[in-house]
Amino acid sequence: MLSSKNSIMPIQLTSIVNALPDATPFIGPETLEREYQRPFVARIGANESAFGISPKANDAIQNAVNNSGCSWYADPENFELRSLLSQKHKIPLENVCVDAGIDSLLGLTIRMFAEPGTSLITSRGAYPTVNYHANGYGAIIRSVPYKNNHEDTVALTQATHAHKAKLIYLANPDNPMGTCVHPDAIQQLLNELPEDCVLMLDEAYIEFMDTMPSLPVDINDPRLVRFRTFSKAYGMAGMRIGYVMAHKDIVAGFNRIRNHFGVNRLAQIAAAASVQDTHFLAHAKEHVKQGRQRIYDLADSLSLDYLPSATNFVAVNLGNHEIANNLIKSLANSGVFMRKPMVAPQDRYLRIGVGSDDEHRHLESVLIPLMRTASEA
């Protein structure tokens, strides 16, 4: 005899999951479009590429689709792409792991090293997906403030020792501020890390860092995991593919727990073609450089301070968080999707992404009168 509805026991989730809020790291532009019941004219808030994918990647995808490429499972070893990446970075194949974007790889890293109660060190207001995964595995998040809108490597190091942390997160270049720190500062942080602490070095925007060298690739230190992506400079955010470079024992750990069919076949094919298209990468980087200058010029015309950027977005200072919050809403009402840092004191900034010429023209047509109205109020 079936039980009545009232006698059915509630689903028992784990205590960790039960304690989590019903939240995600980001509200997507599609969610807001459904709320406003119209599409955005300028989608410049998610740090996506406005310049498409490599023509070689596009041709490779079309060829694969025409030859039953979507009917086959992806290579679970990501062998071709890993081979190309090992050649590009001049490191052994065993030191490269490919998965479905940096967000997935961050989650796998935290899963490997964090148990309930493990401390993870990050910057206050840094990339929120790290906190999302840390909370999901029961880790304790310890954060330090930014210093002059830059990641503070000294404070991160001190907090790591103070809390006996097993993980430390640093993005260089940084999201959401667009700034970067010198590789010597990162190396000093590594020199002072405990032997059992792992630095998660997120380099999603590394291709745009044109005014400062990056930390040399060293796969012999098991305390360093470097994250790279095809979402930004290569324009493949929607295809979800990224990789790590790390000590072979760390990569072996990834291979024990990752979803071996988590990267779709077309993403593998497109990424492999993109790695070989150096002309397209140079083209995308130049367009981003020009787009940043256009944002600088716009900020100057409005007498707004901004942070020189090493990414494909620019943080523009609006003075206080209330003005920034109100402007985000006004821009959304005018067809512009944009985001901003959410934690003080960085929350007074507006994060303007590099868009297409049409998107920038629309932004200027909307932002200039909005700022004039605000200054007259």
C-alpha atoms as a printed R data frame, in Angstrom:
    type eleno elety resid chain resno      x      y       z
1   ATOM     1    CA   MET     A     1  0.000  0.000   0.000
2   ATOM     2    CA   LEU     A     2  1.366  3.405  -1.012
3   ATOM     3    CA   SER     A     3  2.062  5.983   1.677
4   ATOM     4    CA   SER     A     4  0.049  9.181   1.723
5   ATOM     5    CA   LYS     A     5  1.739 12.384   0.604
6   ATOM     6    CA   ASN     A     6  1.907 13.719   4.118
7   ATOM     7    CA   SER     A     7  3.892 10.719   5.328
8   ATOM     8    CA   ILE     A     8  6.689 11.034   2.757
9   ATOM     9    CA   MET     A     9  9.967 11.868   4.424
10  ATOM    10    CA   PRO     A    10 11.744 15.020   3.177
11  ATOM    11    CA   ILE     A    11 14.795 14.563   0.985
12  ATOM    12    CA   GLN     A    12 17.923 14.426   3.140
13  ATOM    13    CA   LEU     A    13 20.701 16.460   1.580
14  ATOM    14    CA   THR     A    14 24.144 16.580   3.156
15  ATOM    15    CA   SER     A    15 24.634 19.032   6.001
16  ATOM    16    CA   ILE     A    16 27.011 21.065   3.820
17  ATOM    17    CA   VAL     A    17 24.486 21.426   1.007
18  ATOM    18    CA   ASN     A    18 21.640 22.151   3.420
19  ATOM    19    CA   ALA     A    19 23.638 25.046   4.850
20  ATOM    20    CA   LEU     A    20 24.253 26.673   1.458
21  ATOM    21    CA   PRO     A    21 22.169 29.610   0.190
22  ATOM    22    CA   ASP     A    22 20.065 29.283  -2.953
23  ATOM    23    CA   ALA     A    23 22.512 31.346  -4.958
24  ATOM    24    CA   THR     A    24 24.881 31.211  -7.898
25  ATOM    25    CA   PRO     A    25 28.085 33.197  -8.403
26  ATOM    26    CA   PHE     A    26 26.556 35.281 -11.205
27  ATOM    27    CA   ILE     A    27 23.188 36.388 -12.527
28  ATOM    28    CA   GLY     A    28 23.411 35.760 -16.265
29  ATOM    29    CA   PRO     A    29 22.442 38.363 -18.854
30  ATOM    30    CA   GLU     A    30 19.775 35.967 -20.142
31  ATOM    31    CA   THR     A    31 18.082 36.051 -16.731
32  ATOM    32    CA   LEU     A    32 18.000 39.846 -16.855
33  ATOM    33    CA   GLU     A    33 16.743 39.827 -20.438
34  ATOM    34    CA   ARG     A    34 13.816 37.676 -19.340
35  ATOM    35    CA   GLU     A    35 13.191 40.098 -16.484
36  ATOM    36    CA   TYR     A    36 13.281 43.160 -18.767
37  ATOM    37    CA   GLN     A    37 11.513 41.218 -21.564
38  ATOM    38    CA   ARG     A    38 13.920 42.414 -24.231
39  ATOM    39    CA   PRO     A    39 17.468 41.601 -25.367
40  ATOM    40    CA   PHE     A    40 20.457 43.744 -24.505
41  ATOM    41    CA   VAL     A    41 21.851 45.946 -27.264
42  ATOM    42    CA   ALA     A    42 25.302 46.037 -25.670
43  ATOM    43    CA   ARG     A    43 26.332 42.878 -23.814
44  ATOM    44    CA   ILE     A    44 29.546 44.134 -22.235
45  ATOM    45    CA   GLY     A    45 29.287 42.904 -18.657
46  ATOM    46    CA   ALA     A    46 30.494 39.297 -18.730
47  ATOM    47    CA   ASN     A    47 34.045 39.844 -20.040
48  ATOM    48    CA   GLU     A    48 33.230 37.889 -23.178
49  ATOM    49    CA   SER     A    49 34.989 38.434 -26.490
50  ATOM    50    CA   ALA     A    50 33.317 40.743 -28.991
51  ATOM    51    CA   PHE     A    51 35.482 39.460 -31.849
52  ATOM    52    CA   GLY     A    52 34.301 35.913 -32.449
53  ATOM    53    CA   ILE     A    53 36.452 32.812 -32.725
54  ATOM    54    CA   SER     A    54 39.446 32.017 -34.887
55  ATOM    55    CA   PRO     A    55 38.545 31.512 -38.574
56  ATOM    56    CA   LYS     A    56 40.560 28.291 -38.422
57  ATOM    57    CA   ALA     A    57 38.497 27.172 -35.427
58  ATOM    58    CA   ASN     A    58 35.297 28.045 -37.266
59  ATOM    59    CA   ASP     A    59 36.370 26.016 -40.315
60  ATOM    60    CA   ALA     A    60 37.382 23.088 -38.104
61  ATOM    61    CA   ILE     A    61 33.990 23.092 -36.376
62  ATOM    62    CA   GLN     A    62 32.105 23.225 -39.680
63  ATOM    63    CA   ASN     A    63 34.172 20.367 -41.062
64  ATOM    64    CA   ALA     A    64 33.537 18.301 -37.931
65  ATOM    65    CA   VAL     A    65 29.782 18.936 -38.038
66  ATOM    66    CA   ASN     A    66 29.697 17.901 -41.688
67  ATOM    67    CA   ASN     A    67 31.572 14.701 -40.883
68  ATOM    68    CA   SER     A    68 29.546 13.366 -37.953
69  ATOM    69    CA   GLY     A    69 31.760 15.065 -35.371
70  ATOM    70    CA   CYS     A    70 28.783 15.647 -33.094
71  ATOM    71    CA   SER     A    71 27.858 11.969 -33.092
72  ATOM    72    CA   TRP     A    72 31.092 10.836 -31.493
73  ATOM    73    CA   TYR     A    73 32.175 11.187 -27.903
74  ATOM    74    CA   ALA     A    74 35.097 13.497 -27.268
75  ATOM    75    CA   ASP     A    75 38.556 12.030 -26.677
76  ATOM    76    CA   PRO     A    76 38.545 11.547 -22.875
77  ATOM    77    CA   GLU     A    77 42.299 12.199 -22.771
78  ATOM    78    CA   ASN     A    78 42.084 15.471 -24.779
79  ATOM    79    CA   PHE     A    79 45.273 14.179 -26.374
80  ATOM    80    CA   GLU     A    80 45.573 16.389 -29.455
81  ATOM    81    CA   LEU     A    81 44.872 19.614 -27.566
82  ATOM    82    CA   ARG     A    82 47.148 18.683 -24.668
83  ATOM    83    CA   SER     A    83 49.911 17.858 -27.158
84  ATOM    84    CA   LEU     A    84 49.586 21.272 -28.774
85  ATOM    85    CA   LEU     A    85 49.554 23.003 -25.388
86  ATOM    86    CA   SER     A    86 52.612 21.088 -24.207
87  ATOM    87    CA   GLN     A    87 54.427 22.250 -27.355
88  ATOM    88    CA   LYS     A    88 53.218 25.830 -26.929
89  ATOM    89    CA   HIS     A    89 54.389 26.077 -23.319
90  ATOM    90    CA   LYS     A    90 57.401 23.757 -23.752
91  ATOM    91    CA   ILE     A    91 56.350 21.404 -20.968
92  ATOM    92    CA   PRO     A    92 55.705 17.618 -20.917
93  ATOM    93    CA   LEU     A    93 52.280 16.286 -21.831
94  ATOM    94    CA   GLU     A    94 51.861 14.855 -18.333
95  ATOM    95    CA   ASN     A    95 51.804 18.379 -16.891
96  ATOM    96    CA   VAL     A    96 48.686 19.524 -18.774
97  ATOM    97    CA   CYS     A    97 45.063 18.779 -17.906
98  ATOM    98    CA   VAL     A    98 42.095 19.968 -19.976
99  ATOM    99    CA   ASP     A    99 38.576 20.345 -18.622
100 ATOM   100    CA   ALA     A   100 35.341 22.299 -19.119
101 ATOM   101    CA   GLY     A   101 36.667 25.780 -18.347
102 ATOM   102    CA   ILE     A   102 38.500 27.329 -15.406
103 ATOM   103    CA   ASP     A   103 35.375 27.260 -13.232
104 ATOM   104    CA   SER     A   104 35.270 23.475 -13.442
105 ATOM   105    CA   LEU     A   105 39.008 23.187 -12.818
106 ATOM   106    CA   LEU     A   106 38.785 25.456  -9.768
107 ATOM   107    CA   GLY     A   107 36.112 23.158  -8.357
108 ATOM   108    CA   LEU     A   108 38.238 20.084  -8.997
109 ATOM   109    CA   THR     A   109 41.251 21.687  -7.325
110 ATOM   110    CA   ILE     A   110 39.278 22.576  -4.218
111 ATOM   111    CA   ARG     A   111 37.795 19.077  -4.168
112 ATOM   112    CA   MET     A   112 41.305 17.591  -4.253
113 ATOM   113    CA   PHE     A   113 42.731 19.651  -1.421
114 ATOM   114    CA   ALA     A   114 39.885 20.900   0.770
115 ATOM   115    CA   GLU     A   115 37.989 18.962   3.394
116 ATOM   116    CA   PRO     A   116 35.338 20.413   5.714
117 ATOM   117    CA   GLY     A   117 37.121 22.985   7.842
118 ATOM   118    CA   THR     A   118 40.070 23.498   5.490
119 ATOM   119    CA   SER     A   119 41.030 27.173   5.142
120 ATOM   120    CA   LEU     A   120 41.196 28.802   1.723
121 ATOM   121    CA   ILE     A   121 42.729 32.277   1.366
122 ATOM   122    CA   THR     A   122 41.462 34.739  -1.240
123 ATOM   123    CA   SER     A   123 41.012 38.471  -1.715
124 ATOM   124    CA   ARG     A   124 37.840 40.136  -0.481
125 ATOM   125    CA   GLY     A   125 35.651 40.635  -3.532
126 ATOM   126    CA   ALA     A   126 37.763 38.478  -5.864
127 ATOM   127    CA   TYR     A   127 36.319 36.053  -8.421
128 ATOM   128    CA   PRO     A   128 33.257 34.597  -6.633
129 ATOM   129    CA   THR     A   129 33.253 31.129  -8.211
130 ATOM   130    CA   VAL     A   130 36.162 30.218  -5.942
131 ATOM   131    CA   ASN     A   131 34.019 30.928  -2.883
132 ATOM   132    CA   TYR     A   132 31.105 29.051  -4.454
133 ATOM   133    CA   HIS     A   133 33.167 25.862  -4.779
134 ATOM   134    CA   ALA     A   134 34.874 26.313  -1.407
135 ATOM   135    CA   ASN     A   135 31.493 26.597   0.319
136 ATOM   136    CA   GLY     A   136 30.273 23.559  -1.580
137 ATOM   137    CA   TYR     A   137 33.046 21.404  -0.119
138 ATOM   138    CA   GLY     A   138 32.814 22.834   3.383
139 ATOM   139    CA   ALA     A   139 36.041 24.840   3.273
140 ATOM   140    CA   ILE     A   140 36.412 28.004   5.342
141 ATOM   141    CA   ILE     A   141 37.007 31.149   3.288
142 ATOM   142    CA   ARG     A   142 39.474 33.647   4.736
143 ATOM   143    CA   SER     A   143 39.835 36.883   2.794
144 ATOM   144    CA   VAL     A   144 42.200 39.836   2.802
145 ATOM   145    CA   PRO     A   145 41.489 43.299   1.350
146 ATOM   146    CA   TYR     A   146 42.902 44.584  -1.898
147 ATOM   147    CA   LYS     A   147 45.774 47.049  -1.678
148 ATOM   148    CA   ASN     A   148 45.386 50.033  -4.000
149 ATOM   149    CA   ASN     A   149 42.975 47.954  -6.117
150 ATOM   150    CA   HIS     A   150 45.605 45.227  -6.577
151 ATOM   151    CA   GLU     A   151 45.828 41.742  -5.107
152 ATOM   152    CA   ASP     A   152 47.979 42.034  -1.977
153 ATOM   153    CA   THR     A   153 50.451 39.148  -2.182
154 ATOM   154    CA   VAL     A   154 52.025 40.011   1.173
155 ATOM   155    CA   ALA     A   155 48.669 39.968   2.990
156 ATOM   156    CA   LEU     A   156 47.692 36.736   1.213
157 ATOM   157    CA   THR     A   157 50.932 35.119   2.373
158 ATOM   158    CA   GLN     A   158 50.491 36.302   5.958
159 ATOM   159    CA   ALA     A   159 46.894 35.031   6.075
160 ATOM   160    CA   THR     A   160 48.000 31.665   4.711
161 ATOM   161    CA   HIS     A   161 50.402 31.203   7.615
162 ATOM   162    CA   ALA     A   162 48.032 32.640  10.213
163 ATOM   163    CA   HIS     A   163 45.214 30.218   9.288
164 ATOM   164    CA   LYS     A   164 47.395 27.240   8.253
165 ATOM   165    CA   ALA     A   165 45.602 27.321   4.911
166 ATOM   166    CA   LYS     A   166 45.870 24.531   2.347
167 ATOM   167    CA   LEU     A   167 44.784 26.672  -0.610
168 ATOM   168    CA   ILE     A   168 45.370 30.242  -1.710
169 ATOM   169    CA   TYR     A   169 43.675 31.881  -4.712
170 ATOM   170    CA   LEU     A   170 45.248 34.658  -6.772
171 ATOM   171    CA   ALA     A   171 44.071 35.961 -10.139
172 ATOM   172    CA   ASN     A   172 46.658 37.705 -12.280
173 ATOM   173    CA   PRO     A   173 45.430 39.733 -14.106
174 ATOM   174    CA   ASP     A   174 42.667 40.259 -11.596
175 ATOM   175    CA   ASN     A   175 38.919 40.016 -11.979
176 ATOM   176    CA   PRO     A   176 37.050 42.271 -11.108
177 ATOM   177    CA   MET     A   177 39.597 45.111 -11.026
178 ATOM   178    CA   GLY     A   178 41.609 44.416 -14.185
179 ATOM   179    CA   THR     A   179 44.923 45.104 -12.442
180 ATOM   180    CA   CYS     A   180 47.988 42.866 -12.283
181 ATOM   181    CA   VAL     A   181 50.919 42.288  -9.955
182 ATOM   182    CA   HIS     A   182 54.563 41.817 -10.887
183 ATOM   183    CA   PRO     A   183 55.738 38.205 -11.288
184 ATOM   184    CA   ASP     A   184 58.444 38.842  -8.692
185 ATOM   185    CA   ALA     A   185 55.703 39.392  -6.094
186 ATOM   186    CA   ILE     A   186 54.084 36.091  -7.041
187 ATOM   187    CA   GLN     A   187 57.414 34.305  -6.888
188 ATOM   188    CA   GLN     A   188 58.058 35.778  -3.445
189 ATOM   189    CA   LEU     A   189 54.648 34.508  -2.334
190 ATOM   190    CA   LEU     A   190 55.580 31.028  -3.590
191 ATOM   191    CA   ASN     A   191 58.939 31.187  -1.842
192 ATOM   192    CA   GLU     A   192 57.189 31.841   1.464
193 ATOM   193    CA   LEU     A   193 54.328 29.353   1.130
194 ATOM   194    CA   PRO     A   194 54.236 26.296   3.418
195 ATOM   195    CA   GLU     A   195 55.080 23.009   1.725
196 ATOM   196    CA   ASP     A   196 51.511 21.745   2.089
197 ATOM   197    CA   CYS     A   197 49.770 24.840   0.633
198 ATOM   198    CA   VAL     A   198 48.764 25.122  -3.036
199 ATOM   199    CA   LEU     A   199 48.615 28.395  -4.950
200 ATOM   200    CA   MET     A   200 45.729 28.493  -7.426
201 ATOM   201    CA   LEU     A   201 47.030 31.023  -9.970
202 ATOM   202    CA   ASP     A   202 44.153 32.069 -12.241
203 ATOM   203    CA   GLU     A   203 45.541 33.460 -15.513
204 ATOM   204    CA   ALA     A   204 42.322 33.695 -17.523
205 ATOM   205    CA   TYR     A   205 43.284 37.113 -18.888
206 ATOM   206    CA   ILE     A   206 47.012 36.477 -19.329
207 ATOM   207    CA   GLU     A   207 46.958 37.099 -23.087
208 ATOM   208    CA   PHE     A   208 45.904 40.722 -22.509
209 ATOM   209    CA   MET     A   209 48.692 41.503 -20.011
210 ATOM   210    CA   ASP     A   210 50.885 43.454 -22.430
211 ATOM   211    CA   THR     A   211 52.684 45.857 -20.072
212 ATOM   212    CA   MET     A   212 54.177 43.348 -17.631
213 ATOM   213    CA   PRO     A   213 55.848 39.930 -17.967
214 ATOM   214    CA   SER     A   214 54.151 36.838 -16.618
215 ATOM   215    CA   LEU     A   215 55.581 34.364 -14.143
216 ATOM   216    CA   PRO     A   216 57.770 31.824 -15.993
217 ATOM   217    CA   VAL     A   217 56.134 28.433 -16.327
218 ATOM   218    CA   ASP     A   218 57.510 25.986 -13.739
219 ATOM   219    CA   ILE     A   219 55.841 22.588 -13.527
220 ATOM   220    CA   ASN     A   220 58.242 21.201 -10.935
221 ATOM   221    CA   ASP     A   221 56.713 22.953  -7.914
222 ATOM   222    CA   PRO     A   222 53.736 20.887  -6.637
223 ATOM   223    CA   ARG     A   223 52.427 23.948  -4.780
224 ATOM   224    CA   LEU     A   224 51.534 25.813  -8.005
225 ATOM   225    CA   VAL     A   225 48.530 25.183 -10.253
226 ATOM   226    CA   ARG     A   226 48.134 27.592 -13.188
227 ATOM   227    CA   PHE     A   227 44.737 28.019 -14.834
228 ATOM   228    CA   ARG     A   228 44.283 29.115 -18.463
229 ATOM   229    CA   THR     A   229 41.205 29.406 -20.653
230 ATOM   230    CA   PHE     A   230 39.924 29.664 -24.213
231 ATOM   231    CA   SER     A   231 36.994 31.816 -23.039
232 ATOM   232    CA   LYS     A   232 38.640 35.243 -23.244
233 ATOM   233    CA   ALA     A   233 41.206 36.001 -25.940
234 ATOM   234    CA   TYR     A   234 40.118 33.015 -28.043
235 ATOM   235    CA   GLY     A   235 36.420 33.950 -27.855
236 ATOM   236    CA   MET     A   236 35.148 30.498 -26.824
237 ATOM   237    CA   ALA     A   237 33.339 31.285 -23.553
238 ATOM   238    CA   GLY     A   238 30.224 29.418 -24.672
239 ATOM   239    CA   MET     A   239 32.162 26.260 -25.492
240 ATOM   240    CA   ARG     A   240 33.559 25.815 -21.937
241 ATOM   241    CA   ILE     A   241 37.131 24.663 -22.279
242 ATOM   242    CA   GLY     A   242 40.238 25.498 -20.270
243 ATOM   243    CA   TYR     A   243 43.357 23.849 -18.899
244 ATOM   244    CA   VAL     A   244 45.835 23.743 -16.061
245 ATOM   245    CA   MET     A   245 49.602 23.478 -16.033
246 ATOM   246    CA   ALA     A   246 50.881 21.797 -12.901
247 ATOM   247    CA   HIS     A   247 53.178 19.179 -11.387
248 ATOM   248    CA   LYS     A   248 52.531 15.726 -12.880
249 ATOM   249    CA   ASP     A   249 51.231 14.389  -9.557
250 ATOM   250    CA   ILE     A   250 48.630 17.186  -9.420
251 ATOM   251    CA   VAL     A   251 47.553 16.433 -13.000
252 ATOM   252    CA   ALA     A   252 47.271 12.759 -12.052
253 ATOM   253    CA   GLY     A   253 44.961 13.838  -9.245
254 ATOM   254    CA   PHE     A   254 42.763 15.770 -11.684
255 ATOM   255    CA   ASN     A   255 42.533 12.687 -13.863
256 ATOM   256    CA   ARG     A   256 41.230 10.632 -10.940
257 ATOM   257    CA   ILE     A   257 38.212 12.866 -10.344
258 ATOM   258    CA   ARG     A   258 37.390 14.876 -13.468
259 ATOM   259    CA   ASN     A   259 34.490 14.082 -15.774
260 ATOM   260    CA   HIS     A   260 36.393 12.479 -18.637
261 ATOM   261    CA   PHE     A   261 33.643 13.350 -21.118
262 ATOM   262    CA   GLY     A   262 33.041 16.824 -19.688
263 ATOM   263    CA   VAL     A   263 34.660 18.628 -22.631
264 ATOM   264    CA   ASN     A   264 32.584 18.370 -25.779
265 ATOM   265    CA   ARG     A   265 34.182 17.270 -29.043
266 ATOM   266    CA   LEU     A   266 33.594 20.522 -30.914
267 ATOM   267    CA   ALA     A   267 35.251 22.485 -28.113
268 ATOM   268    CA   GLN     A   268 38.304 20.216 -28.363
269 ATOM   269    CA   ILE     A   269 38.463 20.697 -32.129
270 ATOM   270    CA   ALA     A   270 38.000 24.465 -31.950
271 ATOM   271    CA   ALA     A   271 40.574 24.879 -29.186
272 ATOM   272    CA   ALA     A   272 43.167 22.836 -31.075
273 ATOM   273    CA   ALA     A   273 42.685 24.981 -34.173
274 ATOM   274    CA   SER     A   274 42.828 28.177 -32.073
275 ATOM   275    CA   VAL     A   275 46.165 27.283 -30.488
276 ATOM   276    CA   GLN     A   276 47.648 27.071 -33.974
277 ATOM   277    CA   ASP     A   277 46.113 30.345 -35.201
278 ATOM   278    CA   THR     A   278 48.639 32.828 -33.851
279 ATOM   279    CA   HIS     A   279 47.473 35.488 -36.309
280 ATOM   280    CA   PHE     A   280 43.974 35.491 -34.821
281 ATOM   281    CA   LEU     A   281 45.279 35.770 -31.266
282 ATOM   282    CA   ALA     A   282 47.355 38.809 -32.225
283 ATOM   283    CA   HIS     A   283 44.283 40.281 -33.947
284 ATOM   284    CA   ALA     A   284 42.093 39.792 -30.855
285 ATOM   285    CA   LYS     A   285 44.702 41.273 -28.521
286 ATOM   286    CA   GLU     A   286 45.069 44.368 -30.693
287 ATOM   287    CA   HIS     A   287 41.296 44.890 -30.827
288 ATOM   288    CA   VAL     A   288 41.116 44.622 -27.042
289 ATOM   289    CA   LYS     A   289 43.943 47.132 -26.684
290 ATOM   290    CA   GLN     A   290 42.087 49.574 -28.938
291 ATOM   291    CA   GLY     A   291 38.835 48.935 -27.052
292 ATOM   292    CA   ARG     A   292 40.450 49.689 -23.699
293 ATOM   293    CA   GLN     A   293 41.738 52.988 -25.059
294 ATOM   294    CA   ARG     A   294 38.235 53.843 -26.243
295 ATOM   295    CA   ILE     A   295 36.940 53.236 -22.700
296 ATOM   296    CA   TYR     A   296 39.770 55.330 -21.260
297 ATOM   297    CA   ASP     A   297 38.810 58.162 -23.623
298 ATOM   298    CA   LEU     A   298 35.154 57.876 -22.642
299 ATOM   299    CA   ALA     A   299 36.039 57.991 -18.942
300 ATOM   300    CA   ASP     A   300 38.268 61.032 -19.541
301 ATOM   301    CA   SER     A   301 35.453 62.796 -21.372
302 ATOM   302    CA   LEU     A   302 33.243 62.289 -18.311
303 ATOM   303    CA   SER     A   303 36.012 63.293 -15.871
304 ATOM   304    CA   LEU     A   304 35.976 59.815 -14.318
305 ATOM   305    CA   ASP     A   305 39.025 58.066 -12.924
306 ATOM   306    CA   TYR     A   306 39.792 54.541 -14.135
307 ATOM   307    CA   LEU     A   307 42.311 51.792 -13.513
308 ATOM   308    CA   PRO     A   308 44.754 50.968 -16.322
309 ATOM   309    CA   SER     A   309 43.702 47.496 -17.351
310 ATOM   310    CA   ALA     A   310 45.516 44.260 -18.176
311 ATOM   311    CA   THR     A   311 42.246 42.563 -19.215
312 ATOM   312    CA   ASN     A   312 39.401 43.009 -21.703
313 ATOM   313    CA   PHE     A   313 37.493 45.333 -19.360
314 ATOM   314    CA   VAL     A   314 38.174 48.594 -17.528
315 ATOM   315    CA   ALA     A   315 37.176 49.479 -13.962
316 ATOM   316    CA   VAL     A   316 35.844 53.064 -13.923
317 ATOM   317    CA   ASN     A   317 35.475 54.897 -10.609
318 ATOM   318    CA   LEU     A   318 32.017 56.423 -10.016
319 ATOM   319    CA   GLY     A   319 32.776 57.722  -6.540
320 ATOM   320    CA   ASN     A   320 30.467 55.587  -4.387
321 ATOM   321    CA   HIS     A   321 28.576 52.304  -4.545
322 ATOM   322    CA   GLU     A   322 25.085 53.848  -4.599
323 ATOM   323    CA   ILE     A   323 25.827 55.791  -7.777
324 ATOM   324    CA   ALA     A   324 27.353 52.664  -9.307
325 ATOM   325    CA   ASN     A   325 24.364 50.470  -8.355
326 ATOM   326    CA   ASN     A   326 21.864 52.989  -9.710
327 ATOM   327    CA   LEU     A   327 23.815 53.379 -12.934
328 ATOM   328    CA   ILE     A   328 23.898 49.602 -13.471
329 ATOM   329    CA   LYS     A   329 20.086 49.571 -13.295
330 ATOM   330    CA   SER     A   330 19.725 52.598 -15.569
331 ATOM   331    CA   LEU     A   331 22.062 51.052 -18.114
332 ATOM   332    CA   ALA     A   332 20.115 47.789 -18.053
333 ATOM   333    CA   ASN     A   333 16.917 49.736 -18.692
334 ATOM   334    CA   SER     A   334 18.658 51.281 -21.689
335 ATOM   335    CA   GLY     A   335 19.816 47.981 -23.169
336 ATOM   336    CA   VAL     A   336 23.340 47.791 -21.718
337 ATOM   337    CA   PHE     A   337 24.391 44.754 -19.693
338 ATOM   338    CA   MET     A   338 27.194 45.575 -17.296
339 ATOM   339    CA   ARG     A   339 28.551 44.339 -13.973
340 ATOM   340    CA   LYS     A   340 30.486 45.862 -11.104
341 ATOM   341    CA   PRO     A   341 32.544 44.707  -8.109
342 ATOM   342    CA   MET     A   342 30.215 43.844  -5.243
343 ATOM   343    CA   VAL     A   343 32.455 44.281  -2.188
344 ATOM   344    CA   ALA     A   344 33.583 47.578  -0.652
345 ATOM   345    CA   PRO     A   345 35.613 49.607  -1.357
346 ATOM   346    CA   GLN     A   346 35.858 48.302  -4.940
347 ATOM   347    CA   ASP     A   347 32.059 48.427  -5.292
348 ATOM   348    CA   ARG     A   348 32.233 52.095  -6.324
349 ATOM   349    CA   TYR     A   349 33.662 51.005  -9.682
350 ATOM   350    CA   LEU     A   350 31.805 50.190 -12.898
351 ATOM   351    CA   ARG     A   351 33.370 47.389 -14.954
352 ATOM   352    CA   ILE     A   352 33.090 48.272 -18.643
353 ATOM   353    CA   GLY     A   353 33.896 45.436 -21.036
354 ATOM   354    CA   VAL     A   354 35.466 45.860 -24.443
355 ATOM   355    CA   GLY     A   355 32.679 45.396 -26.965
356 ATOM   356    CA   SER     A   356 32.134 45.764 -30.678
357 ATOM   357    CA   ASP     A   357 32.024 49.181 -32.335
358 ATOM   358    CA   ASP     A   358 28.206 49.074 -32.328
359 ATOM   359    CA   GLU     A   359 28.122 48.162 -28.644
360 ATOM   360    CA   HIS     A   360 30.485 50.992 -27.754
361 ATOM   361    CA   ARG     A   361 28.465 53.478 -29.751
362 ATOM   362    CA   HIS     A   362 25.318 52.430 -27.936
363 ATOM   363    CA   LEU     A   363 27.074 52.610 -24.569
364 ATOM   364    CA   GLU     A   364 28.295 56.130 -25.285
365 ATOM   365    CA   SER     A   365 24.858 57.241 -26.450
366 ATOM   366    CA   VAL     A   366 23.372 56.019 -23.175
367 ATOM   367    CA   LEU     A   367 26.117 56.610 -20.608
368 ATOM   368    CA   ILE     A   368 26.994 60.211 -21.471
369 ATOM   369    CA   PRO     A   369 23.479 61.644 -20.892
370 ATOM   370    CA   LEU     A   370 23.009 59.442 -17.790
371 ATOM   371    CA   MET     A   371 26.194 60.820 -16.250
372 ATOM   372    CA   ARG     A   372 25.278 64.382 -17.136
373 ATOM   373    CA   THR     A   373 21.884 63.936 -15.503
374 ATOM   374    CA   ALA     A   374 23.523 62.466 -12.399
375 ATOM   375    CA   SER     A   375 25.971 65.379 -12.134
376 ATOM   376    CA   GLU     A   376 23.144 67.913 -12.372
377 ATOM   377    CA   ALA     A   377 21.036 66.188  -9.692
